[in-house]
């Protein structure tokens, strides 16, 4: 394997950084939403306080899909 195939290109580094920034932003917004929005302050939502960063991201994307009706309870 050549050294060029082992190294990461600048485009790949930029892509990774953008992905990390997007992940961090979704986690930040998701945590703020869960902690501050009245809708999520009931006992039904207490389990969301135990989500790790990956769980927050997953929850946020599922919530978006549910609200846009691309995902529903009947599936």
PDB file of N, CA, C and O in Angstrom, chain B, residues numbered from 101:
ATOM      1  N   UNK B 101       0.852  -1.169   0.000  1.00  0.00           N
ATOM      2  CA  UNK B 101       0.000   0.000   0.000  1.00  0.00           C
ATOM      3  C   UNK B 101       0.893   1.225   0.000  1.00  0.00           C
ATOM      4  O   UNK B 101       1.806   1.325   0.820  1.00  0.00           O
ATOM      5  N   UNK B 102       0.646   2.149  -0.899  1.00  0.00           N
ATOM      6  CA  UNK B 102       1.464   3.353  -0.986  1.00  0.00           C
ATOM      7  C   UNK B 102       1.079   4.331   0.109  1.00  0.00           C
ATOM      8  O   UNK B 102      -0.013   4.257   0.674  1.00  0.00           O
ATOM      9  N   UNK B 103       1.997   5.253   0.401  1.00  0.00           N
ATOM     10  CA  UNK B 103       1.720   6.238   1.447  1.00  0.00           C
ATOM     11  C   UNK B 103       0.580   7.160   1.046  1.00  0.00           C
ATOM     12  O   UNK B 103      -0.136   7.667   1.910  1.00  0.00           O
ATOM     13  N   UNK B 104       0.400   7.385  -0.247  1.00  0.00           N
ATOM     14  CA  UNK B 104      -0.681   8.262  -0.687  1.00  0.00           C
ATOM     15  C   UNK B 104      -2.048   7.633  -0.433  1.00  0.00           C
ATOM     16  O   UNK B 104      -3.020   8.345  -0.179  1.00  0.00           O
ATOM     17  N   UNK B 105      -2.130   6.303  -0.502  1.00  0.00           N
ATOM     18  CA  UNK B 105      -3.416   5.662  -0.256  1.00  0.00           C
ATOM     19  C   UNK B 105      -3.717   5.574   1.235  1.00  0.00           C
ATOM     20  O   UNK B 105      -4.873   5.401   1.620  1.00  0.00           O
ATOM     21  N   UNK B 106      -2.695   5.690   2.081  1.00  0.00           N
ATOM     22  CA  UNK B 106      -2.894   5.672   3.526  1.00  0.00           C
ATOM     23  C   UNK B 106      -3.311   7.034   4.063  1.00  0.00           C
ATOM     24  O   UNK B 106      -3.995   7.108   5.083  1.00  0.00           O
ATOM     25  N   UNK B 107      -2.918   8.094   3.408  1.00  0.00           N
ATOM     26  CA  UNK B 107      -3.195   9.424   3.918  1.00  0.00           C
ATOM     27  C   UNK B 107      -4.618   9.855   3.583  1.00  0.00           C
ATOM     28  O   UNK B 107      -5.214   9.398   2.607  1.00  0.00           O
ATOM     29  N   UNK B 108      -5.135  10.733   4.403  1.00  0.00           N
ATOM     30  CA  UNK B 108      -6.477  11.265   4.199  1.00  0.00           C
ATOM     31  C   UNK B 108      -6.359  12.568   3.426  1.00  0.00           C
ATOM     32  O   UNK B 108      -5.565  13.434   3.791  1.00  0.00           O
ATOM     33  N   UNK B 109      -7.134  12.715   2.372  1.00  0.00           N
ATOM     34  CA  UNK B 109      -7.087  13.935   1.579  1.00  0.00           C
ATOM     35  C   UNK B 109      -7.713  15.086   2.349  1.00  0.00           C
ATOM     36  O   UNK B 109      -8.463  14.882   3.304  1.00  0.00           O
ATOM     37  N   UNK B 110      -7.392  16.300   1.915  1.00  0.00           N
ATOM     38  CA  UNK B 110      -7.969  17.485   2.543  1.00  0.00           C
ATOM     39  C   UNK B 110      -9.487  17.498   2.423  1.00  0.00           C
ATOM     40  O   UNK B 110     -10.175  17.946   3.340  1.00  0.00           O
ATOM     41  N   UNK B 111     -10.017  17.013   1.302  1.00  0.00           N
ATOM     42  CA  UNK B 111     -11.466  16.957   1.128  1.00  0.00           C
ATOM     43  C   UNK B 111     -12.104  16.034   2.154  1.00  0.00           C
ATOM     44  O   UNK B 111     -13.165  16.338   2.700  1.00  0.00           O
ATOM     45  N   UNK B 112     -11.446  14.893   2.418  1.00  0.00           N
ATOM     46  CA  UNK B 112     -11.977  13.955   3.411  1.00  0.00           C
ATOM     47  C   UNK B 112     -11.914  14.564   4.809  1.00  0.00           C
ATOM     48  O   UNK B 112     -12.836  14.379   5.604  1.00  0.00           O
ATOM     49  N   UNK B 113     -10.833  15.293   5.119  1.00  0.00           N
ATOM     50  CA  UNK B 113     -10.712  15.938   6.427  1.00  0.00           C
ATOM     51  C   UNK B 113     -11.799  16.988   6.606  1.00  0.00           C
ATOM     52  O   UNK B 113     -12.389  17.099   7.681  1.00  0.00           O
ATOM     53  N   UNK B 114     -12.064  17.754   5.559  1.00  0.00           N
ATOM     54  CA  UNK B 114     -13.108  18.775   5.613  1.00  0.00           C
ATOM     55  C   UNK B 114     -14.466  18.129   5.821  1.00  0.00           C
ATOM     56  O   UNK B 114     -15.280  18.624   6.600  1.00  0.00           O
ATOM     57  N   UNK B 115     -14.712  17.027   5.129  1.00  0.00           N
ATOM     58  CA  UNK B 115     -15.973  16.319   5.258  1.00  0.00           C
ATOM     59  C   UNK B 115     -16.165  15.792   6.683  1.00  0.00           C
ATOM     60  O   UNK B 115     -17.258  15.887   7.241  1.00  0.00           O
ATOM     61  N   UNK B 116     -15.116  15.246   7.259  1.00  0.00           N
ATOM     62  CA  UNK B 116     -15.187  14.728   8.626  1.00  0.00           C
ATOM     63  C   UNK B 116     -15.463  15.866   9.598  1.00  0.00           C
ATOM     64  O   UNK B 116     -16.289  15.721  10.500  1.00  0.00           O
ATOM     65  N   UNK B 117     -14.789  16.986   9.428  1.00  0.00           N
ATOM     66  CA  UNK B 117     -15.007  18.135  10.301  1.00  0.00           C
ATOM     67  C   UNK B 117     -16.432  18.664  10.179  1.00  0.00           C
ATOM     68  O   UNK B 117     -17.052  19.016  11.182  1.00  0.00           O
ATOM     69  N   UNK B 118     -16.947  18.721   8.966  1.00  0.00           N
ATOM     70  CA  UNK B 118     -18.323  19.172   8.758  1.00  0.00           C
ATOM     71  C   UNK B 118     -19.306  18.209   9.413  1.00  0.00           C
ATOM     72  O   UNK B 118     -20.287  18.643  10.017  1.00  0.00           O
ATOM     73  N   UNK B 119     -19.053  16.908   9.300  1.00  0.00           N
ATOM     74  CA  UNK B 119     -19.915  15.911   9.932  1.00  0.00           C
ATOM     75  C   UNK B 119     -19.884  16.058  11.454  1.00  0.00           C
ATOM     76  O   UNK B 119     -20.924  15.962  12.107  1.00  0.00           O
ATOM     77  N   UNK B 120     -18.705  16.288  12.017  1.00  0.00           N
ATOM     78  CA  UNK B 120     -18.579  16.464  13.462  1.00  0.00           C
ATOM     79  C   UNK B 120     -19.286  17.731  13.933  1.00  0.00           C
ATOM     80  O   UNK B 120     -19.918  17.739  14.989  1.00  0.00           O
ATOM     81  N   UNK B 121     -19.179  18.801  13.144  1.00  0.00           N
ATOM     82  CA  UNK B 121     -19.869  20.056  13.483  1.00  0.00           C
ATOM     83  C   UNK B 121     -21.383  19.865  13.442  1.00  0.00           C
ATOM     84  O   UNK B 121     -22.094  20.337  14.330  1.00  0.00           O
ATOM     85  N   UNK B 122     -21.878  19.174  12.412  1.00  0.00           N
ATOM     86  CA  UNK B 122     -23.312  18.931  12.297  1.00  0.00           C
ATOM     87  C   UNK B 122     -23.795  18.075  13.471  1.00  0.00           C
ATOM     88  O   UNK B 122     -24.842  18.356  14.055  1.00  0.00           O
ATOM     89  N   UNK B 123     -23.038  17.038  13.814  1.00  0.00           N
ATOM     90  CA  UNK B 123     -23.388  16.167  14.927  1.00  0.00           C
ATOM     91  C   UNK B 123     -23.468  16.976  16.222  1.00  0.00           C
ATOM     92  O   UNK B 123     -24.434  16.859  16.977  1.00  0.00           O
ATOM     93  N   UNK B 124     -22.448  17.793  16.469  1.00  0.00           N
ATOM     94  CA  UNK B 124     -22.420  18.605  17.689  1.00  0.00           C
ATOM     95  C   UNK B 124     -23.575  19.591  17.739  1.00  0.00           C
ATOM     96  O   UNK B 124     -24.156  19.813  18.801  1.00  0.00           O
ATOM     97  N   UNK B 125     -23.907  20.177  16.611  1.00  0.00           N
ATOM     98  CA  UNK B 125     -25.014  21.131  16.539  1.00  0.00           C
ATOM     99  C   UNK B 125     -26.345  20.437  16.837  1.00  0.00           C
ATOM    100  O   UNK B 125     -27.164  20.965  17.588  1.00  0.00           O
ATOM    101  N   UNK B 126     -26.561  19.262  16.256  1.00  0.00           N
ATOM    102  CA  UNK B 126     -27.802  18.527  16.495  1.00  0.00           C
ATOM    103  C   UNK B 126     -27.904  18.135  17.965  1.00  0.00           C
ATOM    104  O   UNK B 126     -28.979  18.231  18.557  1.00  0.00           O
ATOM    105  N   UNK B 127     -26.796  17.694  18.561  1.00  0.00           N
ATOM    106  CA  UNK B 127     -26.794  17.330  19.982  1.00  0.00           C
ATOM    107  C   UNK B 127     -27.134  18.546  20.838  1.00  0.00           C
ATOM    108  O   UNK B 127     -27.952  18.452  21.753  1.00  0.00           O
ATOM    109  N   UNK B 128     -26.518  19.669  20.549  1.00  0.00           N
ATOM    110  CA  UNK B 128     -26.750  20.889  21.320  1.00  0.00           C
ATOM    111  C   UNK B 128     -28.205  21.344  21.232  1.00  0.00           C
ATOM    112  O   UNK B 128     -28.835  21.631  22.250  1.00  0.00           O
ATOM    113  N   UNK B 129     -28.726  21.406  20.022  1.00  0.00           N
ATOM    114  CA  UNK B 129     -30.112  21.828  19.822  1.00  0.00           C
ATOM    115  C   UNK B 129     -31.070  20.812  20.434  1.00  0.00           C
ATOM    116  O   UNK B 129     -32.062  21.190  21.057  1.00  0.00           O
ATOM    117  N   UNK B 130     -30.782  19.532  20.261  1.00  0.00           N
ATOM    118  CA  UNK B 130     -31.639  18.488  20.805  1.00  0.00           C
ATOM    119  C   UNK B 130     -31.710  18.522  22.313  1.00  0.00           C
ATOM    120  O   UNK B 130     -32.793  18.411  22.888  1.00  0.00           O
ATOM    121  N   UNK B 131     -30.559  18.677  22.968  1.00  0.00           N
ATOM    122  CA  UNK B 131     -30.543  18.744  24.432  1.00  0.00           C
ATOM    123  C   UNK B 131     -31.313  19.973  24.924  1.00  0.00           C
ATOM    124  O   UNK B 131     -32.075  19.896  25.887  1.00  0.00           O
ATOM    125  N   UNK B 132     -31.104  21.101  24.250  1.00  0.00           N
ATOM    126  CA  UNK B 132     -31.823  22.330  24.627  1.00  0.00           C
ATOM    127  C   UNK B 132     -33.336  22.131  24.476  1.00  0.00           C
ATOM    128  O   UNK B 132     -34.112  22.537  25.341  1.00  0.00           O
ATOM    129  N   UNK B 133     -33.736  21.515  23.389  1.00  0.00           N
ATOM    130  CA  UNK B 133     -35.146  21.239  23.140  1.00  0.00           C
ATOM    131  C   UNK B 133     -35.727  20.353  24.244  1.00  0.00           C
ATOM    132  O   UNK B 133     -36.782  20.661  24.799  1.00  0.00           O
ATOM    133  N   UNK B 134     -35.045  19.265  24.558  1.00  0.00           N
ATOM    134  CA  UNK B 134     -35.552  18.330  25.557  1.00  0.00           C
ATOM    135  C   UNK B 134     -35.570  18.918  26.961  1.00  0.00           C
ATOM    136  O   UNK B 134     -36.435  18.578  27.768  1.00  0.00           O
ATOM    137  N   UNK B 135     -34.632  19.785  27.252  1.00  0.00           N
ATOM    138  CA  UNK B 135     -34.542  20.356  28.592  1.00  0.00           C
ATOM    139  C   UNK B 135     -35.459  21.555  28.796  1.00  0.00           C
ATOM    140  O   UNK B 135     -35.857  21.836  29.926  1.00  0.00           O
ATOM    141  N   UNK B 136     -35.802  22.269  27.722  1.00  0.00           N
ATOM    142  CA  UNK B 136     -36.507  23.537  27.883  1.00  0.00           C
ATOM    143  C   UNK B 136     -37.913  23.603  27.305  1.00  0.00           C
ATOM    144  O   UNK B 136     -38.699  24.451  27.726  1.00  0.00           O
ATOM    145  N   UNK B 137     -38.249  22.760  26.378  1.00  0.00           N
ATOM    146  CA  UNK B 137     -39.569  22.842  25.746  1.00  0.00           C
ATOM    147  C   UNK B 137     -40.605  22.151  26.638  1.00  0.00           C
ATOM    148  O   UNK B 137     -40.424  21.002  27.042  1.00  0.00           O
ATOM    149  N   UNK B 138     -41.674  22.855  26.932  1.00  0.00           N
ATOM    150  CA  UNK B 138     -42.722  22.377  27.828  1.00  0.00           C
ATOM    151  C   UNK B 138     -43.242  21.003  27.430  1.00  0.00           C
ATOM    152  O   UNK B 138     -43.528  20.167  28.287  1.00  0.00           O
ATOM    153  N   UNK B 139     -43.361  20.777  26.154  1.00  0.00           N
ATOM    154  CA  UNK B 139     -43.871  19.507  25.620  1.00  0.00           C
ATOM    155  C   UNK B 139     -43.108  18.295  26.173  1.00  0.00           C
ATOM    156  O   UNK B 139     -43.683  17.218  26.334  1.00  0.00           O
ATOM    157  N   UNK B 140     -41.823  18.472  26.460  1.00  0.00           N
ATOM    158  CA  UNK B 140     -40.982  17.367  26.910  1.00  0.00           C
ATOM    159  C   UNK B 140     -40.722  17.372  28.417  1.00  0.00           C
ATOM    160  O   UNK B 140     -39.811  16.695  28.893  1.00  0.00           O
ATOM    161  N   UNK B 141     -41.516  18.129  29.162  1.00  0.00           N
ATOM    162  CA  UNK B 141     -41.305  18.235  30.603  1.00  0.00           C
ATOM    163  C   UNK B 141     -42.231  17.339  31.424  1.00  0.00           C
ATOM    164  O   UNK B 141     -42.344  17.517  32.637  1.00  0.00           O
ATOM    165  N   UNK B 142     -42.881  16.395  30.791  1.00  0.00           N
ATOM    166  CA  UNK B 142     -43.767  15.482  31.502  1.00  0.00           C
ATOM    167  C   UNK B 142     -43.024  14.189  31.838  1.00  0.00           C
ATOM    168  O   UNK B 142     -41.931  13.935  31.332  1.00  0.00           O
ATOM    169  N   UNK B 143     -43.633  13.386  32.692  1.00  0.00           N
ATOM    170  CA  UNK B 143     -43.038  12.108  33.074  1.00  0.00           C
ATOM    171  C   UNK B 143     -42.878  11.164  31.880  1.00  0.00           C
ATOM    172  O   UNK B 143     -42.013  10.288  31.891  1.00  0.00           O
ATOM    173  N   UNK B 144     -43.703  11.340  30.862  1.00  0.00           N
ATOM    174  CA  UNK B 144     -43.603  10.491  29.670  1.00  0.00           C
ATOM    175  C   UNK B 144     -42.254  10.639  28.962  1.00  0.00           C
ATOM    176  O   UNK B 144     -41.817   9.728  28.258  1.00  0.00           O
ATOM    177  N   UNK B 145     -41.607  11.770  29.145  1.00  0.00           N
ATOM    178  CA  UNK B 145     -40.367  12.067  28.437  1.00  0.00           C
ATOM    179  C   UNK B 145     -39.125  11.999  29.321  1.00  0.00           C
ATOM    180  O   UNK B 145     -38.033  12.329  28.857  1.00  0.00           O
ATOM    181  N   UNK B 146     -39.258  11.583  30.572  1.00  0.00           N
ATOM    182  CA  UNK B 146     -38.123  11.577  31.493  1.00  0.00           C
ATOM    183  C   UNK B 146     -36.982  10.681  30.986  1.00  0.00           C
ATOM    184  O   UNK B 146     -35.817  10.946  31.283  1.00  0.00           O
ATOM    185  N   UNK B 147     -37.297   9.649  30.243  1.00  0.00           N
ATOM    186  CA  UNK B 147     -36.281   8.746  29.702  1.00  0.00           C
ATOM    187  C   UNK B 147     -35.300   9.453  28.767  1.00  0.00           C
ATOM    188  O   UNK B 147     -34.171   8.995  28.592  1.00  0.00           O
ATOM    189  N   UNK B 148     -35.724  10.569  28.164  1.00  0.00           N
ATOM    190  CA  UNK B 148     -34.832  11.280  27.243  1.00  0.00           C
ATOM    191  C   UNK B 148     -33.639  11.897  27.957  1.00  0.00           C
ATOM    192  O   UNK B 148     -32.623  12.190  27.327  1.00  0.00           O
ATOM    193  N   UNK B 149     -33.753  12.096  29.266  1.00  0.00           N
ATOM    194  CA  UNK B 149     -32.634  12.661  30.031  1.00  0.00           C
ATOM    195  C   UNK B 149     -31.459  11.694  30.094  1.00  0.00           C
ATOM    196  O   UNK B 149     -30.335  12.108  30.377  1.00  0.00           O
ATOM    197  N   UNK B 150     -31.699  10.421  29.837  1.00  0.00           N
ATOM    198  CA  UNK B 150     -30.655   9.400  29.903  1.00  0.00           C
ATOM    199  C   UNK B 150     -29.962   9.153  28.558  1.00  0.00           C
ATOM    200  O   UNK B 150     -29.033   8.350  28.481  1.00  0.00           O
ATOM    201  N   UNK B 151     -30.408   9.836  27.503  1.00  0.00           N
ATOM    202  CA  UNK B 151     -29.814   9.625  26.176  1.00  0.00           C
ATOM    203  C   UNK B 151     -28.399  10.172  26.112  1.00  0.00           C
ATOM    204  O   UNK B 151     -28.119  11.257  26.621  1.00  0.00           O
ATOM    205  N   UNK B 152     -27.508   9.415  25.481  1.00  0.00           N
ATOM    206  CA  UNK B 152     -26.167   9.931  25.214  1.00  0.00           C
ATOM    207  C   UNK B 152     -26.226  10.770  23.936  1.00  0.00           C
ATOM    208  O   UNK B 152     -27.301  10.943  23.363  1.00  0.00           O
ATOM    209  N   UNK B 153     -25.093  11.289  23.488  1.00  0.00           N
ATOM    210  CA  UNK B 153     -25.078  12.163  22.307  1.00  0.00           C
ATOM    211  C   UNK B 153     -25.658  11.469  21.073  1.00  0.00           C
ATOM    212  O   UNK B 153     -26.442  12.065  20.335  1.00  0.00           O
ATOM    213  N   UNK B 154     -25.274  10.223  20.853  1.00  0.00           N
ATOM    214  CA  UNK B 154     -25.798   9.481  19.705  1.00  0.00           C
ATOM    215  C   UNK B 154     -27.300   9.281  19.806  1.00  0.00           C
ATOM    216  O   UNK B 154     -28.008   9.360  18.802  1.00  0.00           O
ATOM    217  N   UNK B 155     -27.784   9.023  21.003  1.00  0.00           N
ATOM    218  CA  UNK B 155     -29.213   8.860  21.232  1.00  0.00           C
ATOM    219  C   UNK B 155     -29.981  10.136  20.973  1.00  0.00           C
ATOM    220  O   UNK B 155     -31.091  10.107  20.442  1.00  0.00           O
ATOM    221  N   UNK B 156     -29.384  11.271  21.354  1.00  0.00           N
ATOM    222  CA  UNK B 156     -30.012  12.573  21.100  1.00  0.00           C
ATOM    223  C   UNK B 156     -30.150  12.798  19.593  1.00  0.00           C
ATOM    224  O   UNK B 156     -31.203  13.227  19.121  1.00  0.00           O
ATOM    225  N   UNK B 157     -29.092  12.509  18.845  1.00  0.00           N
ATOM    226  CA  UNK B 157     -29.131  12.694  17.388  1.00  0.00           C
ATOM    227  C   UNK B 157     -30.205  11.795  16.781  1.00  0.00           C
ATOM    228  O   UNK B 157     -31.013  12.246  15.969  1.00  0.00           O
ATOM    229  N   UNK B 158     -30.211  10.539  17.172  1.00  0.00           N
ATOM    230  CA  UNK B 158     -31.197   9.592  16.653  1.00  0.00           C
ATOM    231  C   UNK B 158     -32.613  10.052  16.988  1.00  0.00           C
ATOM    232  O   UNK B 158     -33.489  10.047  16.123  1.00  0.00           O
ATOM    233  N   UNK B 159     -32.838  10.447  18.227  1.00  0.00           N
ATOM    234  CA  UNK B 159     -34.147  10.930  18.665  1.00  0.00           C
ATOM    235  C   UNK B 159     -34.586  12.146  17.846  1.00  0.00           C
ATOM    236  O   UNK B 159     -35.729  12.211  17.394  1.00  0.00           O
ATOM    237  N   UNK B 160     -33.682  13.103  17.656  1.00  0.00           N
ATOM    238  CA  UNK B 160     -34.026  14.326  16.916  1.00  0.00           C
ATOM    239  C   UNK B 160     -34.437  14.022  15.485  1.00  0.00           C
ATOM    240  O   UNK B 160     -35.424  14.568  14.992  1.00  0.00           O
ATOM    241  N   UNK B 161     -33.691  13.156  14.815  1.00  0.00           N
ATOM    242  CA  UNK B 161     -34.042  12.832  13.439  1.00  0.00           C
ATOM    243  C   UNK B 161     -35.358  12.055  13.364  1.00  0.00           C
ATOM    244  O   UNK B 161     -36.144  12.262  12.439  1.00  0.00           O
ATOM    245  N   UNK B 162     -35.605  11.166  14.324  1.00  0.00           N
ATOM    246  CA  UNK B 162     -36.895  10.472  14.354  1.00  0.00           C
ATOM    247  C   UNK B 162     -38.035  11.442  14.620  1.00  0.00           C
ATOM    248  O   UNK B 162     -39.103  11.329  14.018  1.00  0.00           O
ATOM    249  N   UNK B 163     -37.816  12.387  15.512  1.00  0.00           N
ATOM    250  CA  UNK B 163     -38.841  13.386  15.824  1.00  0.00           C
ATOM    251  C   UNK B 163     -39.161  14.241  14.592  1.00  0.00           C
ATOM    252  O   UNK B 163     -40.327  14.526  14.316  1.00  0.00           O
ATOM    253  N   UNK B 164     -38.148  14.635  13.873  1.00  0.00           N
ATOM    254  CA  UNK B 164     -38.362  15.421  12.647  1.00  0.00           C
ATOM    255  C   UNK B 164     -39.176  14.613  11.646  1.00  0.00           C
ATOM    256  O   UNK B 164     -40.126  15.130  11.057  1.00  0.00           O
ATOM    257  N   UNK B 165     -38.810  13.348  11.448  1.00  0.00           N
ATOM    258  CA  UNK B 165     -39.543  12.510  10.502  1.00  0.00           C
ATOM    259  C   UNK B 165     -40.984  12.295  10.956  1.00  0.00           C
ATOM    260  O   UNK B 165     -41.901  12.285  10.134  1.00  0.00           O
ATOM    261  N   UNK B 166     -41.185  12.124  12.251  1.00  0.00           N
ATOM    262  CA  UNK B 166     -42.535  11.935  12.776  1.00  0.00           C
ATOM    263  C   UNK B 166     -43.379  13.194  12.545  1.00  0.00           C
ATOM    264  O   UNK B 166     -44.535  13.111  12.132  1.00  0.00           O
ATOM    265  N   UNK B 167     -42.788  14.345  12.815  1.00  0.00           N
ATOM    266  CA  UNK B 167     -43.532  15.602  12.647  1.00  0.00           C
ATOM    267  C   UNK B 167     -43.809  15.931  11.189  1.00  0.00           C
ATOM    268  O   UNK B 167     -44.799  16.595  10.882  1.00  0.00           O
ATOM    269  N   UNK B 168     -42.952  15.477  10.292  1.00  0.00           N
ATOM    270  CA  UNK B 168     -43.201  15.668   8.867  1.00  0.00           C
ATOM    271  C   UNK B 168     -44.068  14.553   8.291  1.00  0.00           C
ATOM    272  O   UNK B 168     -44.318  14.502   7.087  1.00  0.00           O
ATOM    273  N   UNK B 169     -44.510  13.682   9.151  1.00  0.00           N
ATOM    274  CA  UNK B 169     -45.397  12.555   8.812  1.00  0.00           C
ATOM    275  C   UNK B 169     -44.782  11.582   7.822  1.00  0.00           C
ATOM    276  O   UNK B 169     -45.507  10.909   7.090  1.00  0.00           O
ATOM    277  N   UNK B 170     -43.463  11.496   7.784  1.00  0.00           N
ATOM    278  CA  UNK B 170     -42.817  10.447   7.001  1.00  0.00           C
ATOM    279  C   UNK B 170     -42.638   9.194   7.854  1.00  0.00           C
ATOM    280  O   UNK B 170     -42.303   8.123   7.349  1.00  0.00           O
ATOM    281  N   UNK B 171     -42.866   9.348   9.139  1.00  0.00           N
ATOM    282  CA  UNK B 171     -42.798   8.243  10.078  1.00  0.00           C
ATOM    283  C   UNK B 171     -44.046   8.351  10.961  1.00  0.00           C
ATOM    284  O   UNK B 171     -44.384   9.435  11.434  1.00  0.00           O
ATOM    285  N   UNK B 172     -44.716   7.236  11.175  1.00  0.00           N
ATOM    286  CA  UNK B 172     -45.888   7.296  12.056  1.00  0.00           C
ATOM    287  C   UNK B 172     -45.933   6.086  12.956  1.00  0.00           C
ATOM    288  O   UNK B 172     -45.177   5.133  12.771  1.00  0.00           O
ATOM    289  N   UNK B 173     -46.813   6.126  13.924  1.00  0.00           N
ATOM    290  CA  UNK B 173     -46.923   5.072  14.929  1.00  0.00           C
ATOM    291  C   UNK B 173     -47.419   3.754  14.342  1.00  0.00           C
ATOM    292  O   UNK B 173     -47.218   2.701  14.946  1.00  0.00           O
ATOM    293  N   UNK B 174     -48.048   3.790  13.202  1.00  0.00           N
ATOM    294  CA  UNK B 174     -48.688   2.602  12.638  1.00  0.00           C
ATOM    295  C   UNK B 174     -47.767   1.739  11.785  1.00  0.00           C
ATOM    296  O   UNK B 174     -48.217   0.739  11.226  1.00  0.00           O
ATOM    297  N   UNK B 175     -46.512   2.090  11.671  1.00  0.00           N
ATOM    298  CA  UNK B 175     -45.589   1.313  10.828  1.00  0.00           C
ATOM    299  C   UNK B 175     -45.172   0.065  11.553  1.00  0.00           C
ATOM    300  O   UNK B 175     -44.397  -0.728  11.019  1.00  0.00           O
TER     301      UNK B 175
END
